[in-house]
Amino acid sequence: MRADKAWAAVEQRDSTRDGTFVYAVSSTRIYCRPSCPSRRPRRDRVSFFPSGIQARAAGYRSCKRCRPDDIGLVNHAERAAVRAARLIEQAPLEPWTLAELARRVKVSPSHLQRTFARVIGVSPREYRDALRRKRFTERLHKGDTVSRATYEAGYGASSRVYERTMHEGLSPAAVRRGAPGATIRYTTVPTSLGTMLVAATDKGVCSVTIGDDAGTLAQELAAHFPKAELTSDDHDMRALASSVARMVEGDATADVPLDVKGTAFQWKVWRLLQRIPRGSTRSYAAVAESLGQPTAARAVARACATNPVALVIPCHRVVRGDGSMGGYRWGVSRKERLLARERGEQ
């Protein structure tokens, strides 16, 4: 469904479209059916998803007023995918296999794999892993030790926790302290785009920002990590910061470890951005289409806007559908210069 038609259905509270999609509101983090009687949100705060489970994967929760999850989907395959997701949600600690899920929802494994990825947005295994990571984090925030949280989340050993969570930036030690006790080292380096601040935990880079002066960037870092222990380190951070800075000057070979936390949807977007060739661009709508969620262009734009590591995750390679630059956290002129440099025009 096109976003403009979906929005028209929301504005008209069209009950005939209930079950064909849900709309999610960024300011409340809630998703609803099109006919929800609640007050209409602003259009720029709305994203559309084929199902409630896909919206939940993007970090939204179900509206208690219109109960969008009570509506069946449009065909048997989609309903089977949702049932499989519900099975995983009800028992995330179970060692679900694709074959067992398929048997339970009465479709073939290959059919379930394809439909689940299209409807939910990730594979059954990735969905189960996301639920385990969430449970693991919740247990740590409640005060469990890493060992106890590992057990409660269904991991067989602590090594499995690191294996499954490393790409999502979940450091068990940092999460155990609620990120407030995390130690973050940072330094600033000059680049042709301005001053760049690079910050990292012991696992990898957690923040990259660009600005006009080091003092302001350091203040922004402190505001973003208000309870972390921040340490200026111009010596040990030099090599890592230089690797990131080289990306500004066109070095596509720099290998930078990351310690970045994001939702399953954000990571889907960020991984796709990392696959866009240097000097090339994709529209927000094209990225959403590539993810199998053609109505999620606004959610893609938000994932780009919340990217905490400039250049390493190249959100500057995403533009508007008409080819114009669109927004960029560090200024459109910097975005234009980055793309021109990647194309060899500078």
Residue, then its C-alpha position, 0 to 999 in steps of 0.5 A: m500500500r502506498a503511504d498516501k493512501a494509507w494516510a487517507a485511510v487513517e484520516q477517514r478512520d476507514s474500518t475496511r482497511d483494518g487488518t491490512f496495515v497498522y500506523a505507528v506514531s513516533s511521539t507515543r511509540i504506539y501503533c493502531r489500526p486505521s479506524c482507531p477512534s483516538r485523535r489523529p496524529r501529525r502526519d510527520r509522526v506516522s509510519f506504516f507497517p504491514s502488521g503489528i508484529q512488524a511495528r513491534a520489531a521497530g520498537y512500538r507497542s500496541c494501542k490498548r484502545c483499538r487493539p490492532d493485534d486482534i485483527g487477522l491478516v489477509n491470507h493464510a500464509e500471513r496468519a501463519a507467520v503471525r502465529a509463529a511469531r506469537l509462539i516465539e513470543q510466548a516461549p522465547l526460551e524454547p529452542w525453536t527450529l524452523a521445522e517445528l514452527a512450520r509444523r505447529v502453524k501448518v505450512s512448509p518450512s520454506h514458505l514460513q521462512r519467506t513469509f515470516a521475513r516479509v511480514i515480520g521483517v526478520s527471520p524466525r531465528e532473528y526474531r527469537d534472538a531479539l526477544r532473548r536480547k530484550r529479556f537479557t537486558e531487562r534482567l540486567h536492569k532489574g539487578d541480576t548478575v550477568s550469569r543469572a541474566t544469561y540463564e534467564a534469557g536462555y543462553g547456554a553460556s556467557s560466550r553466547v551472549y557476546e556472540r549474539t549481542m556484539h553487533e547490537g552494541l549490548s555490552p553485558a557489563a555496561v548494561r548491568r550498570g544500566a549504561p550509567g557506569a559505562t566507561i567511554r573514552y573519546t578524542t577529537v580530530p580535525t578533518s576537511l569537514g570540520t572537527m570530528l569526535v570519536a567515542a568508544t567503549d572497550k568493545g568499539v565505537c559508540s559515537v561519531t559526531i562532526g561539528d565546528d569545535a571540540g568543546t561543543l562536541a564534548q558537551e553533546l557527548a556528555a548530554h547523550f551519555p549523562k551517567a557514563e564515565l567519560t574520559s578524554d584520551d588523545h593517545d589510545m584513541r588516536a588510531l581508532a579516530s584516525s580510521v574513522a577520519r580517513m573515511v571523510e577523505g575517501d578511504a573505504t577500507a577502514d575497518v571500525p568495530l562498533d558498540v552501537k545499540g539499536t532496535a531490530f528495525q534500526w539495525k536492518v536499515w543500518r546494515l543495508l546502508q553499509r552495503i550501499p556503494r561509495g558515491s551511490t545513493r538510495s532514496y528512503a523509499a527505496v531502502a524501505e522497499s529493499l527491506g520488504q516494508p515499502t510503507a516504512a520510508r519515514a521509519v527509515a528516515r528516523a533510523c538514519a537520523t538516529n544513526p549514532v556513528a556518522l560515516v561508519i554507518p553511511c546515512h549520508r548515502v540516503v536521499r529524497g525520492d526526487g534526488s534532493m539531499g534531504g536532511y543531514r544531522w551535520g548539515v546538508s553541505r557536508k552531506e553534499r561534499l561527502l558524496a562528491r568526494e566519494r564520486g571523485e568529484q573533489 
